[in-house]
Amino acid sequence: QVQPAESGGGVVQAGDSLTLSCSVSGGTFVGDDMVAWYRQAPGKEREVIGTITWDAGSRHYADSMRGRFTIYRNYHENRAWLHMNGLKPGGTTIYYCRVRRDSVVYWGQGTQVTVTS
């Protein structure tokens, strides 16, 4: 069982930057894992921000997310990160980490980010 665990959410001001992290609770990332970051804004559907492969560190971003988000991973810390720039006000958005391993998808509980104006 893979249990992604997000952390780093909180309340920030518009224009701030924030970095979220994802780890595997009680375990580690392994070679072929695909880590994805999603977000869900109030009243909207969950949408993908981008992905990173654990071993190769190959990254892909949704077209609408390019430029303000950076996904990376740290092998030694065994964490994947989502760095966000220029956060915009809009209530509380939940950011999720998703891990795909051996064709099975596992979701974290999400971490909330509130951006105030």
C-alpha positions as CSV (number, residue, x, y, z in Angstrom):
1,Q,0.0,0.0,0.0
2,V,1.3,3.4,-1.0
3,Q,0.1,6.4,1.0
4,P,1.2,9.7,-0.4
5,A,1.4,12.4,2.2
6,E,1.4,16.1,1.3
7,S,2.6,18.9,3.6
8,G,3.5,22.6,3.4
9,G,0.1,24.1,2.9
10,G,-1.0,27.2,4.8
11,V,-2.2,30.8,4.4
12,V,-0.2,33.1,2.2
13,Q,-0.7,36.4,0.6
14,A,-1.3,37.0,-3.1
15,G,1.9,37.1,-5.0
16,D,3.8,34.9,-2.5
17,S,5.6,31.7,-3.3
18,L,5.1,28.4,-1.6
19,T,6.6,25.0,-1.8
20,L,4.6,21.8,-1.0
21,S,6.1,18.4,-0.5
22,C,5.0,14.9,-1.0
23,S,6.4,11.8,0.7
24,V,5.2,8.2,1.0
25,S,4.0,7.7,4.5
26,G,5.8,4.7,6.0
27,G,7.6,4.0,2.9
28,T,9.7,5.3,0.0
29,F,9.3,6.2,-3.6
30,V,10.7,3.6,-6.0
31,G,12.1,3.6,-9.4
32,D,9.1,3.6,-11.8
33,D,6.9,5.7,-9.6
34,M,5.1,8.5,-11.4
35,V,4.3,11.4,-9.1
36,A,1.7,13.9,-10.1
37,W,0.5,17.1,-8.5
38,Y,-3.2,18.2,-8.8
39,R,-5.1,21.0,-7.4
40,Q,-8.8,21.6,-6.7
41,A,-10.1,25.1,-6.4
42,P,-13.4,26.0,-4.7
43,G,-16.3,25.0,-7.0
44,K,-14.0,23.5,-9.6
45,E,-12.9,20.1,-10.7
46,R,-9.6,18.6,-9.7
47,E,-7.0,19.4,-12.4
48,V,-3.5,18.2,-13.0
49,I,-0.6,20.5,-12.6
50,G,2.2,18.3,-13.8
51,T,4.1,15.0,-13.3
52,I,7.6,13.8,-12.6
53,T,9.1,10.4,-12.9
54,W,10.9,9.3,-9.8
55,D,14.0,7.6,-11.4
56,A,14.6,9.9,-14.3
57,G,13.2,13.1,-13.0
58,S,11.4,13.7,-16.2
59,R,8.8,16.4,-15.9
60,H,5.7,17.4,-17.8
61,Y,3.3,20.2,-17.1
62,A,-0.2,20.9,-18.1
63,D,-0.2,23.7,-20.7
64,S,-2.2,26.0,-18.4
65,M,0.2,25.5,-15.5
66,R,3.5,26.3,-17.3
67,G,5.5,29.1,-15.8
68,R,4.1,29.3,-12.3
69,F,4.7,25.8,-11.1
70,T,7.9,23.8,-10.8
71,I,7.9,20.1,-9.9
72,Y,11.1,18.4,-8.7
73,R,12.2,15.6,-6.5
74,N,15.0,15.0,-4.1
75,Y,16.3,11.4,-4.1
76,H,18.1,11.6,-0.8
77,E,15.2,13.3,1.0
78,N,12.8,10.9,-0.7
79,R,10.3,13.7,-1.4
80,A,8.7,15.3,-4.4
81,W,8.1,19.0,-4.4
82,L,5.8,21.5,-5.9
83,H,7.0,25.0,-6.0
84,M,4.5,27.7,-6.8
85,N,5.1,31.3,-7.7
86,G,2.8,34.3,-7.9
87,L,-0.1,32.7,-6.0
88,K,-3.4,34.3,-6.8
89,P,-6.2,35.0,-4.3
90,G,-9.2,32.8,-4.6
91,G,-10.2,31.0,-1.4
92,T,-8.7,27.7,-0.4
93,T,-7.3,25.4,-2.9
94,I,-6.4,21.8,-2.1
95,Y,-3.3,20.4,-3.6
96,Y,-3.0,16.7,-4.0
97,C,-0.1,14.4,-4.6
98,R,-0.8,11.3,-6.6
99,V,1.5,8.3,-7.0
100,R,1.2,5.8,-9.8
101,R,3.0,2.5,-9.1
102,D,2.6,-0.7,-11.1
103,S,-0.5,0.8,-12.8
104,V,-2.2,1.5,-9.5
105,V,-3.0,5.1,-8.5
106,Y,-2.8,6.3,-4.9
107,W,-4.0,9.7,-3.7
108,G,-2.9,11.7,-0.8
109,Q,-5.3,13.5,1.5
110,G,-4.3,16.9,0.1
111,T,-3.0,20.0,1.7
112,Q,-4.8,23.3,1.8
113,V,-3.5,26.6,0.5
114,T,-5.4,29.7,1.2
115,V,-4.3,32.8,-0.7
116,T,-5.4,36.1,0.8
117,S,-5.6,39.4,-1.1
